[in-house]
């Protein structure tokens, strides 16, 4: 089950008239406090979900995991 969940709407509800629609987005100002982690008893996941409602047809749903890793400074190399 979800212990905590945060969502952000990328576009308001509307109509799609094209067969292909692209939405660009960035994770600016999102609370990515923790790195992604998958363990035996717990997982920290960041997911992008898409749901398209259609008249008279079931909705289209898709989700994709996004792996978050914080990168620090590279260690200093002491070559002789």
MIMAR-750352 format. One record per residue: z, x, y of N, C-alpha, C in turn; residue number from 1; residue in three letters. Coordinates in nm, 4 decimals. Atoms other than C-alpha are relative to their C-alpha. Layout:
! residues N
SITE       n_zz       n_xx       n_yy      ca_zz      ca_xx      ca_yy       c_zz       c_xx       c_yy     k     r
SITE          Z          X          Y          Z          X          Y          Z          X          Y   NUM   ALA
...
! end
This chain:
! residues 80
SITE       n_zz       n_xx       n_yy      ca_zz      ca_xx      ca_yy       c_zz       c_xx       c_yy     k     r
SITE     0.0000     0.0839    -0.1177     0.0000     0.0000     0.0000     0.0000     0.0875     0.1229     1   UNK
SITE     0.0024    -0.0739    -0.1252    -0.0391     0.1063     0.3632     0.1390     0.0030     0.0601     2   UNK
SITE    -0.1302    -0.0155    -0.0646     0.2829     0.2446     0.5072    -0.0144    -0.0186     0.1506     3   UNK
SITE     0.0295     0.0143    -0.1428     0.1329     0.2705     0.8558    -0.1516    -0.0019     0.0147     4   UNK
SITE     0.1432     0.0127    -0.0195    -0.2087     0.1794     0.9840    -0.0293    -0.0112     0.1489     5   UNK
SITE     0.0419     0.0036    -0.1396    -0.3860     0.2305     1.3169    -0.1498    -0.0244     0.0008     6   UNK
SITE     0.1439     0.0252    -0.0046    -0.7252     0.0918     1.4064    -0.0472    -0.0011     0.1446     7   UNK
SITE     0.0612    -0.0007    -0.1317    -0.9634     0.1167     1.6990    -0.1378    -0.0609    -0.0136     8   UNK
SITE     0.1296     0.0667     0.0044    -1.2591    -0.1112     1.7634    -0.1009     0.0822     0.0786     9   UNK
SITE     0.1034    -0.0805    -0.0653    -1.5773     0.0803     1.8453    -0.0936    -0.0841     0.0854    10   UNK
SITE     0.0887     0.0886    -0.0743    -1.7818    -0.2166     1.9642     0.0519    -0.1428    -0.0133    11   UNK
SITE    -0.0455     0.1382     0.0096    -1.6997    -0.5773     2.0450    -0.0923    -0.0805    -0.0912    12   UNK
SITE     0.0876     0.0842     0.0829    -1.8319    -0.8550     1.8209    -0.1249    -0.0387     0.0778    13   UNK
SITE     0.1263     0.0348    -0.0643    -2.1946    -0.9358     1.8927    -0.1066    -0.0225    -0.1049    14   UNK
SITE     0.1125     0.0232     0.0902    -2.5364    -0.9871     1.7396    -0.0822     0.1272    -0.0155    15   UNK
SITE     0.0890    -0.1124     0.0286    -2.7563    -0.7238     1.5741    -0.1393    -0.0556    -0.0248    16   UNK
SITE     0.1365     0.0483     0.0153    -3.1291    -0.7783     1.6076    -0.0918     0.1052    -0.0596    17   UNK
SITE     0.0806    -0.1083     0.0552    -3.2529    -0.4431     1.4783     0.0430     0.0256    -0.1434    18   UNK
SITE    -0.0347    -0.0308     0.1387    -3.2650    -0.3306     1.1155     0.0915     0.1211    -0.0081    19   UNK
SITE    -0.0870    -0.1171    -0.0047    -3.0916    -0.0038     1.2113     0.0681     0.0067     0.1349    20   UNK
SITE    -0.0767    -0.0128    -0.1232    -2.8154     0.0304     1.4678     0.0943     0.1181    -0.0149    21   UNK
SITE    -0.0852    -0.1184     0.0058    -2.6317     0.3526     1.5486     0.1061    -0.0086     0.1091    22   UNK
SITE    -0.1107    -0.0056    -0.0943    -2.2908     0.3782     1.7131     0.0532     0.1423    -0.0011    23   UNK
SITE    -0.0609    -0.1327    -0.0088    -2.1773     0.7167     1.8349     0.1460    -0.0173     0.0380    24   UNK
SITE    -0.1420     0.0099    -0.0313    -1.8041     0.7722     1.8488     0.0646     0.1358    -0.0165    25   UNK
SITE    -0.0814    -0.1205     0.0070    -1.5451     1.0458     1.8906     0.1432    -0.0449    -0.0204    26   UNK
SITE    -0.1396     0.0323     0.0227    -1.1825     1.0513     1.7845     0.0864     0.0518     0.1149    27   UNK
SITE    -0.0783    -0.0431    -0.1154    -1.0583     1.1194     2.1372     0.1224    -0.0898     0.0143    28   UNK
SITE    -0.1251     0.0714    -0.0259    -0.7009     1.0195     2.2150     0.0474    -0.0842    -0.1178    29   UNK
SITE    -0.0494     0.0694     0.1192    -0.6372     0.9067     1.8576     0.1207     0.0769    -0.0516    30   UNK
SITE    -0.1207    -0.0619     0.0531    -0.3036     0.9751     1.6961    -0.0280     0.0586    -0.1376    31   UNK
SITE     0.0185    -0.0719     0.1260    -0.4001     1.2278     1.4310     0.1126     0.1025    -0.0080    32   UNK
SITE    -0.1184    -0.0841    -0.0047    -0.0497     1.3642     1.4094     0.0108     0.0900    -0.1230    33   UNK
SITE    -0.0139    -0.0734     0.1253    -0.0809     1.4845     1.0499    -0.1364     0.0379    -0.0556    34   UNK
SITE     0.1213    -0.0357     0.0714    -0.3414     1.6664     0.8461    -0.0182    -0.0948    -0.1171    35   UNK
SITE     0.0266     0.0790     0.1199    -0.5099     1.4822     0.5622     0.0695     0.0659    -0.1183    36   UNK
SITE    -0.0729    -0.0513     0.1156    -0.3181     1.5175     0.2382    -0.0135    -0.0995    -0.1143    37   UNK
SITE     0.0047     0.0861     0.1171    -0.3553     1.3830    -0.1122     0.0924     0.0606    -0.1046    38   UNK
SITE    -0.0970    -0.0480     0.0969    -0.0564     1.4236    -0.3430     0.0221    -0.1019    -0.1105    39   UNK
SITE    -0.0302     0.0882     0.1123     0.0950     1.2606    -0.6473     0.0546    -0.1346     0.0460    40   UNK
SITE    -0.0666     0.1229    -0.0416     0.3061     1.0052    -0.4611    -0.0388    -0.0504     0.1385    41   UNK
SITE     0.0329     0.0395    -0.1370     0.1599     0.9944    -0.1123    -0.1365     0.0572     0.0384    42   UNK
SITE     0.1262    -0.0490    -0.0551    -0.1693     1.0326     0.0732    -0.0025    -0.0316     0.1487    43   UNK
SITE     0.0232     0.0208    -0.1429    -0.2415     1.0762     0.4430    -0.1503    -0.0034     0.0163    44   UNK
SITE     0.1453     0.0190    -0.0064    -0.5890     0.9378     0.5029    -0.0421    -0.0494     0.1374    45   UNK
SITE     0.0662     0.0512    -0.1195    -0.8150     0.8805     0.7998    -0.1314    -0.0589    -0.0487    46   UNK
SITE     0.1141     0.0730     0.0561    -1.0839     0.6235     0.7279    -0.0779    -0.0667     0.1126    47   UNK
SITE     0.0872     0.0770    -0.0884    -1.3815     0.4871     0.9200    -0.0489    -0.1181    -0.0827    48   UNK
SITE     0.0403     0.1220     0.0705    -1.4429     0.1257     0.8149    -0.1001    -0.0772     0.0849    49   UNK
SITE     0.1008     0.0831    -0.0659    -1.7417    -0.0910     0.8972    -0.0065    -0.1333    -0.0735    50   UNK
SITE     0.0134     0.1336     0.0588    -1.7627    -0.4654     0.8424    -0.0979    -0.0786     0.0846    51   UNK
SITE     0.1015     0.0787    -0.0690    -2.0665    -0.6730     0.9322     0.0048    -0.1415    -0.0568    52   UNK
SITE    -0.0030     0.1404     0.0400    -2.0228    -1.0499     0.9206    -0.1410    -0.0570     0.0112    53   UNK
SITE     0.1329     0.0612    -0.0005    -2.3335    -1.2518     0.8341     0.0137    -0.1500    -0.0231    54   UNK
SITE    -0.0006     0.1442     0.0215    -2.4073    -1.6222     0.8522    -0.0531    -0.0302    -0.1399    55   UNK
SITE     0.0411     0.0519     0.1303    -2.4343    -1.7888     0.5118    -0.0067     0.1060    -0.1102    56   UNK
SITE    -0.0002    -0.1078     0.0992    -2.4000    -1.4539     0.3306     0.1351     0.0704     0.0049    57   UNK
SITE    -0.1262    -0.0749    -0.0044    -2.0988    -1.2460     0.2301    -0.0098     0.1199     0.0959    58   UNK
SITE     0.0035    -0.1132    -0.0945    -2.0000    -0.9711     0.4768    -0.0342     0.1310    -0.0700    59   UNK
SITE     0.0271    -0.1356     0.0473    -2.1202    -0.6139     0.4367     0.1182     0.0869     0.0395    60   UNK
SITE    -0.1152    -0.0856    -0.0278    -1.8317    -0.3658     0.4093    -0.0279     0.1405    -0.0507    61   UNK
SITE     0.0148    -0.1400     0.0395    -1.8313     0.0131     0.3954     0.1151     0.0781     0.0596    62   UNK
SITE    -0.1025    -0.0877    -0.0554    -1.5598     0.2749     0.4360    -0.0264     0.1426    -0.0434    63   UNK
SITE     0.0239    -0.1417     0.0243    -1.5713     0.6534     0.4552     0.1240     0.0779     0.0417    64   UNK
SITE    -0.1126    -0.0864    -0.0333    -1.2847     0.9021     0.4414    -0.0457     0.1112     0.0936    65   UNK
SITE     0.0222    -0.1126    -0.0900    -1.2661     1.1606     0.7205     0.1165     0.0953    -0.0229    66   UNK
SITE    -0.1051    -0.0978     0.0315    -1.0740     1.4767     0.6280     0.0395     0.0722     0.1275    67   UNK
SITE    -0.0510    -0.0633    -0.1221    -0.8541     1.6116     0.9109     0.0755     0.1257    -0.0382    68   UNK
SITE    -0.0665    -0.1275     0.0247    -0.7514     1.9770     0.9082     0.0177     0.0693     0.1341    69   UNK
SITE    -0.0271    -0.0715    -0.1235    -0.5841     2.1549     1.1967    -0.0206     0.1488    -0.0250    70   UNK
SITE     0.0295    -0.1420     0.0171    -0.7147     2.5067     1.2373     0.0698     0.0779     0.1085    71   UNK
SITE    -0.0696    -0.0875    -0.0940    -0.4943     2.7652     1.3987    -0.0866     0.1212     0.0298    72   UNK
SITE     0.0702    -0.1244    -0.0281    -0.5920     3.1052     1.5230    -0.0126     0.0813    -0.1271    73   UNK
SITE     0.0203    -0.0870     0.1148    -0.7364     3.3422     1.2695     0.0963     0.1175     0.0081    74   UNK
SITE    -0.0915    -0.1151    -0.0025    -0.4992     3.6218     1.1641    -0.0711     0.1249     0.0521    75   UNK
SITE     0.0541    -0.1237    -0.0544    -0.5483     3.9560     1.3339    -0.0258     0.0967    -0.1152    76   UNK
SITE     0.0361    -0.0937     0.1051    -0.7285     4.2032     1.1132     0.0383     0.1403     0.0426    77   UNK
SITE    -0.0414    -0.1381    -0.0282    -0.5744     4.5501     1.0972    -0.0797     0.0933    -0.0903    78   UNK
SITE     0.0841    -0.0872     0.0824    -0.8642     4.7509     0.9595     0.0260     0.1456     0.0385    79   UNK
SITE    -0.0229    -0.1433    -0.0247    -0.8116     5.1252     0.9209    -0.1278     0.0760     0.0015    80   UNK
! end
